[in-house]
């Protein structure tokens, strides 16, 4: 059984036991689970359900593995030619790592 979920403008194909990284979101300090409710497609024993645009009543439940996962450092370098003007900044995107525990269709 697998599902296609949408989170923060990205689509993920997930099944139970998969570990995936999604954008960091505001959660309670004691939160241990996350629930995704934007399900685009669910495939199981009873066939495939395709949403228009979402599958009604479908949810994907996940447990939090790592709350503060940092992505690769990206450097932004701005230069104005012949002006001796340079600026270099960096950015590391924060992610949330989750493990899919249950797909409810």
PyMOL CGO cylinders between C-alpha atoms (Angstrom):
from pymol import cmd
from pymol.cgo import CYLINDER

trace = [
    CYLINDER, 0.00, 0.00, 0.00, 1.32, 3.46, -0.89, 0.3, 1, 1, 1, 1, 1, 1,
    CYLINDER, 1.32, 3.46, -0.89, 0.09, 7.03, -1.09, 0.3, 1, 1, 1, 1, 1, 1,
    CYLINDER, 0.09, 7.03, -1.09, 1.09, 10.24, -2.78, 0.3, 1, 1, 1, 1, 1, 1,
    CYLINDER, 1.09, 10.24, -2.78, 1.04, 13.18, -0.37, 0.3, 1, 1, 1, 1, 1, 1,
    CYLINDER, 1.04, 13.18, -0.37, 1.50, 16.90, -0.93, 0.3, 1, 1, 1, 1, 1, 1,
    CYLINDER, 1.50, 16.90, -0.93, 3.42, 18.94, 1.62, 0.3, 1, 1, 1, 1, 1, 1,
    CYLINDER, 3.42, 18.94, 1.62, 4.75, 22.49, 1.19, 0.3, 1, 1, 1, 1, 1, 1,
    CYLINDER, 4.75, 22.49, 1.19, 4.34, 22.38, -2.59, 0.3, 1, 1, 1, 1, 1, 1,
    CYLINDER, 4.34, 22.38, -2.59, 6.17, 19.05, -2.99, 0.3, 1, 1, 1, 1, 1, 1,
    CYLINDER, 6.17, 19.05, -2.99, 4.74, 15.62, -3.73, 0.3, 1, 1, 1, 1, 1, 1,
    CYLINDER, 4.74, 15.62, -3.73, 6.04, 12.46, -2.05, 0.3, 1, 1, 1, 1, 1, 1,
    CYLINDER, 6.04, 12.46, -2.05, 5.28, 8.80, -2.76, 0.3, 1, 1, 1, 1, 1, 1,
    CYLINDER, 5.28, 8.80, -2.76, 5.22, 7.10, 0.65, 0.3, 1, 1, 1, 1, 1, 1,
    CYLINDER, 5.22, 7.10, 0.65, 4.51, 3.68, 2.08, 0.3, 1, 1, 1, 1, 1, 1,
    CYLINDER, 4.51, 3.68, 2.08, 4.58, 2.41, 5.67, 0.3, 1, 1, 1, 1, 1, 1,
    CYLINDER, 4.58, 2.41, 5.67, 8.05, 2.42, 7.17, 0.3, 1, 1, 1, 1, 1, 1,
    CYLINDER, 8.05, 2.42, 7.17, 9.49, 5.04, 4.80, 0.3, 1, 1, 1, 1, 1, 1,
    CYLINDER, 9.49, 5.04, 4.80, 11.64, 7.81, 6.27, 0.3, 1, 1, 1, 1, 1, 1,
    CYLINDER, 11.64, 7.81, 6.27, 11.35, 11.17, 4.56, 0.3, 1, 1, 1, 1, 1, 1,
    CYLINDER, 11.35, 11.17, 4.56, 12.44, 14.76, 5.11, 0.3, 1, 1, 1, 1, 1, 1,
    CYLINDER, 12.44, 14.76, 5.11, 9.84, 17.52, 4.94, 0.3, 1, 1, 1, 1, 1, 1,
    CYLINDER, 9.84, 17.52, 4.94, 10.08, 21.24, 5.64, 0.3, 1, 1, 1, 1, 1, 1,
    CYLINDER, 10.08, 21.24, 5.64, 10.18, 22.24, 9.29, 0.3, 1, 1, 1, 1, 1, 1,
    CYLINDER, 10.18, 22.24, 9.29, 6.84, 23.29, 10.77, 0.3, 1, 1, 1, 1, 1, 1,
    CYLINDER, 6.84, 23.29, 10.77, 5.64, 24.76, 14.02, 0.3, 1, 1, 1, 1, 1, 1,
    CYLINDER, 5.64, 24.76, 14.02, 5.07, 21.92, 16.48, 0.3, 1, 1, 1, 1, 1, 1,
    CYLINDER, 5.07, 21.92, 16.48, 4.73, 21.59, 20.22, 0.3, 1, 1, 1, 1, 1, 1,
    CYLINDER, 4.73, 21.59, 20.22, 7.88, 20.68, 22.12, 0.3, 1, 1, 1, 1, 1, 1,
    CYLINDER, 7.88, 20.68, 22.12, 6.30, 17.36, 23.20, 0.3, 1, 1, 1, 1, 1, 1,
    CYLINDER, 6.30, 17.36, 23.20, 4.88, 16.45, 19.79, 0.3, 1, 1, 1, 1, 1, 1,
    CYLINDER, 4.88, 16.45, 19.79, 5.90, 12.97, 18.63, 0.3, 1, 1, 1, 1, 1, 1,
    CYLINDER, 5.90, 12.97, 18.63, 3.58, 12.50, 15.64, 0.3, 1, 1, 1, 1, 1, 1,
    CYLINDER, 3.58, 12.50, 15.64, 2.63, 14.39, 12.49, 0.3, 1, 1, 1, 1, 1, 1,
    CYLINDER, 2.63, 14.39, 12.49, -0.48, 13.89, 10.37, 0.3, 1, 1, 1, 1, 1, 1,
    CYLINDER, -0.48, 13.89, 10.37, -0.64, 14.64, 6.65, 0.3, 1, 1, 1, 1, 1, 1,
    CYLINDER, -0.64, 14.64, 6.65, -4.14, 15.28, 5.31, 0.3, 1, 1, 1, 1, 1, 1,
    CYLINDER, -4.14, 15.28, 5.31, -3.39, 16.44, 1.75, 0.3, 1, 1, 1, 1, 1, 1,
    CYLINDER, -3.39, 16.44, 1.75, -3.48, 13.03, 0.05, 0.3, 1, 1, 1, 1, 1, 1,
    CYLINDER, -3.48, 13.03, 0.05, -3.53, 13.02, -3.76, 0.3, 1, 1, 1, 1, 1, 1,
    CYLINDER, -3.53, 13.02, -3.76, -3.60, 9.25, -4.43, 0.3, 1, 1, 1, 1, 1, 1,
    CYLINDER, -3.60, 9.25, -4.43, -3.98, 6.05, -2.39, 0.3, 1, 1, 1, 1, 1, 1,
    CYLINDER, -3.98, 6.05, -2.39, -3.20, 2.60, -3.74, 0.3, 1, 1, 1, 1, 1, 1,
    CYLINDER, -3.20, 2.60, -3.74, -4.07, -0.51, -1.78, 0.3, 1, 1, 1, 1, 1, 1,
    CYLINDER, -4.07, -0.51, -1.78, -5.68, -3.94, -1.95, 0.3, 1, 1, 1, 1, 1, 1,
    CYLINDER, -5.68, -3.94, -1.95, -9.03, -2.49, -3.05, 0.3, 1, 1, 1, 1, 1, 1,
    CYLINDER, -9.03, -2.49, -3.05, -7.52, -0.59, -5.99, 0.3, 1, 1, 1, 1, 1, 1,
    CYLINDER, -7.52, -0.59, -5.99, -6.38, 2.94, -6.63, 0.3, 1, 1, 1, 1, 1, 1,
    CYLINDER, -6.38, 2.94, -6.63, -8.22, 6.03, -5.36, 0.3, 1, 1, 1, 1, 1, 1,
    CYLINDER, -8.22, 6.03, -5.36, -7.34, 9.23, -7.17, 0.3, 1, 1, 1, 1, 1, 1,
    CYLINDER, -7.34, 9.23, -7.17, -8.37, 12.52, -5.61, 0.3, 1, 1, 1, 1, 1, 1,
    CYLINDER, -8.37, 12.52, -5.61, -9.99, 15.42, -7.40, 0.3, 1, 1, 1, 1, 1, 1,
    CYLINDER, -9.99, 15.42, -7.40, -7.78, 17.11, -6.16, 0.3, 1, 1, 1, 1, 1, 1,
    CYLINDER, -7.78, 17.11, -6.16, -7.66, 15.33, -2.75, 0.3, 1, 1, 1, 1, 1, 1,
    CYLINDER, -7.66, 15.33, -2.75, -8.85, 11.91, -1.58, 0.3, 1, 1, 1, 1, 1, 1,
    CYLINDER, -8.85, 11.91, -1.58, -11.60, 12.48, 0.98, 0.3, 1, 1, 1, 1, 1, 1,
    CYLINDER, -11.60, 12.48, 0.98, -11.11, 10.87, 4.37, 0.3, 1, 1, 1, 1, 1, 1,
    CYLINDER, -11.11, 10.87, 4.37, -7.54, 9.76, 3.68, 0.3, 1, 1, 1, 1, 1, 1,
    CYLINDER, -7.54, 9.76, 3.68, -4.72, 10.53, 6.10, 0.3, 1, 1, 1, 1, 1, 1,
    CYLINDER, -4.72, 10.53, 6.10, -1.10, 9.54, 6.54, 0.3, 1, 1, 1, 1, 1, 1,
    CYLINDER, -1.10, 9.54, 6.54, 0.27, 9.33, 10.07, 0.3, 1, 1, 1, 1, 1, 1,
    CYLINDER, 0.27, 9.33, 10.07, 3.97, 9.63, 10.83, 0.3, 1, 1, 1, 1, 1, 1,
    CYLINDER, 3.97, 9.63, 10.83, 6.24, 9.68, 13.87, 0.3, 1, 1, 1, 1, 1, 1,
    CYLINDER, 6.24, 9.68, 13.87, 8.99, 12.25, 14.26, 0.3, 1, 1, 1, 1, 1, 1,
    CYLINDER, 8.99, 12.25, 14.26, 12.51, 10.86, 13.95, 0.3, 1, 1, 1, 1, 1, 1,
    CYLINDER, 12.51, 10.86, 13.95, 14.54, 14.09, 14.02, 0.3, 1, 1, 1, 1, 1, 1,
    CYLINDER, 14.54, 14.09, 14.02, 13.10, 17.53, 14.80, 0.3, 1, 1, 1, 1, 1, 1,
    CYLINDER, 13.10, 17.53, 14.80, 16.08, 19.65, 13.76, 0.3, 1, 1, 1, 1, 1, 1,
    CYLINDER, 16.08, 19.65, 13.76, 17.74, 18.36, 10.63, 0.3, 1, 1, 1, 1, 1, 1,
    CYLINDER, 17.74, 18.36, 10.63, 19.80, 20.92, 8.70, 0.3, 1, 1, 1, 1, 1, 1,
    CYLINDER, 19.80, 20.92, 8.70, 20.26, 20.72, 4.96, 0.3, 1, 1, 1, 1, 1, 1,
    CYLINDER, 20.26, 20.72, 4.96, 23.32, 21.45, 2.87, 0.3, 1, 1, 1, 1, 1, 1,
    CYLINDER, 23.32, 21.45, 2.87, 24.83, 24.92, 3.20, 0.3, 1, 1, 1, 1, 1, 1,
    CYLINDER, 24.83, 24.92, 3.20, 24.05, 27.14, 0.21, 0.3, 1, 1, 1, 1, 1, 1,
    CYLINDER, 24.05, 27.14, 0.21, 26.15, 30.24, -0.44, 0.3, 1, 1, 1, 1, 1, 1,
    CYLINDER, 26.15, 30.24, -0.44, 24.75, 33.37, -2.04, 0.3, 1, 1, 1, 1, 1, 1,
    CYLINDER, 24.75, 33.37, -2.04, 27.41, 35.60, -3.60, 0.3, 1, 1, 1, 1, 1, 1,
    CYLINDER, 27.41, 35.60, -3.60, 26.54, 39.04, -4.95, 0.3, 1, 1, 1, 1, 1, 1,
    CYLINDER, 26.54, 39.04, -4.95, 29.04, 41.08, -6.90, 0.3, 1, 1, 1, 1, 1, 1,
    CYLINDER, 29.04, 41.08, -6.90, 28.87, 44.47, -8.59, 0.3, 1, 1, 1, 1, 1, 1,
    CYLINDER, 28.87, 44.47, -8.59, 31.48, 44.55, -11.30, 0.3, 1, 1, 1, 1, 1, 1,
    CYLINDER, 31.48, 44.55, -11.30, 34.16, 47.23, -11.23, 0.3, 1, 1, 1, 1, 1, 1,
    CYLINDER, 34.16, 47.23, -11.23, 32.78, 48.65, -7.96, 0.3, 1, 1, 1, 1, 1, 1,
    CYLINDER, 32.78, 48.65, -7.96, 34.71, 46.60, -5.36, 0.3, 1, 1, 1, 1, 1, 1,
    CYLINDER, 34.71, 46.60, -5.36, 31.35, 45.70, -3.87, 0.3, 1, 1, 1, 1, 1, 1,
    CYLINDER, 31.35, 45.70, -3.87, 30.84, 42.08, -2.78, 0.3, 1, 1, 1, 1, 1, 1,
    CYLINDER, 30.84, 42.08, -2.78, 28.52, 40.33, -0.41, 0.3, 1, 1, 1, 1, 1, 1,
    CYLINDER, 28.52, 40.33, -0.41, 28.57, 36.67, 0.60, 0.3, 1, 1, 1, 1, 1, 1,
    CYLINDER, 28.57, 36.67, 0.60, 25.85, 35.12, 2.74, 0.3, 1, 1, 1, 1, 1, 1,
    CYLINDER, 25.85, 35.12, 2.74, 24.92, 31.54, 3.56, 0.3, 1, 1, 1, 1, 1, 1,
    CYLINDER, 24.92, 31.54, 3.56, 21.73, 29.65, 4.25, 0.3, 1, 1, 1, 1, 1, 1,
    CYLINDER, 21.73, 29.65, 4.25, 20.94, 26.22, 5.70, 0.3, 1, 1, 1, 1, 1, 1,
    CYLINDER, 20.94, 26.22, 5.70, 17.35, 25.04, 5.32, 0.3, 1, 1, 1, 1, 1, 1,
    CYLINDER, 17.35, 25.04, 5.32, 15.87, 23.33, 8.38, 0.3, 1, 1, 1, 1, 1, 1,
    CYLINDER, 15.87, 23.33, 8.38, 14.00, 20.05, 7.89, 0.3, 1, 1, 1, 1, 1, 1,
    CYLINDER, 14.00, 20.05, 7.89, 11.87, 17.62, 9.88, 0.3, 1, 1, 1, 1, 1, 1,
    CYLINDER, 11.87, 17.62, 9.88, 12.60, 13.91, 9.45, 0.3, 1, 1, 1, 1, 1, 1,
    CYLINDER, 12.60, 13.91, 9.45, 9.57, 11.60, 9.85, 0.3, 1, 1, 1, 1, 1, 1,
    CYLINDER, 9.57, 11.60, 9.85, 8.84, 7.87, 9.55, 0.3, 1, 1, 1, 1, 1, 1,
    CYLINDER, 8.84, 7.87, 9.55, 5.48, 6.88, 8.01, 0.3, 1, 1, 1, 1, 1, 1,
    CYLINDER, 5.48, 6.88, 8.01, 3.56, 4.63, 10.43, 0.3, 1, 1, 1, 1, 1, 1,
    CYLINDER, 3.56, 4.63, 10.43, 0.06, 4.30, 8.97, 0.3, 1, 1, 1, 1, 1, 1,
    CYLINDER, 0.06, 4.30, 8.97, -1.90, 5.09, 5.81, 0.3, 1, 1, 1, 1, 1, 1,
    CYLINDER, -1.90, 5.09, 5.81, -5.63, 5.50, 6.40, 0.3, 1, 1, 1, 1, 1, 1,
    CYLINDER, -5.63, 5.50, 6.40, -7.71, 5.38, 3.22, 0.3, 1, 1, 1, 1, 1, 1,
]
cmd.load_cgo(trace, "trace")
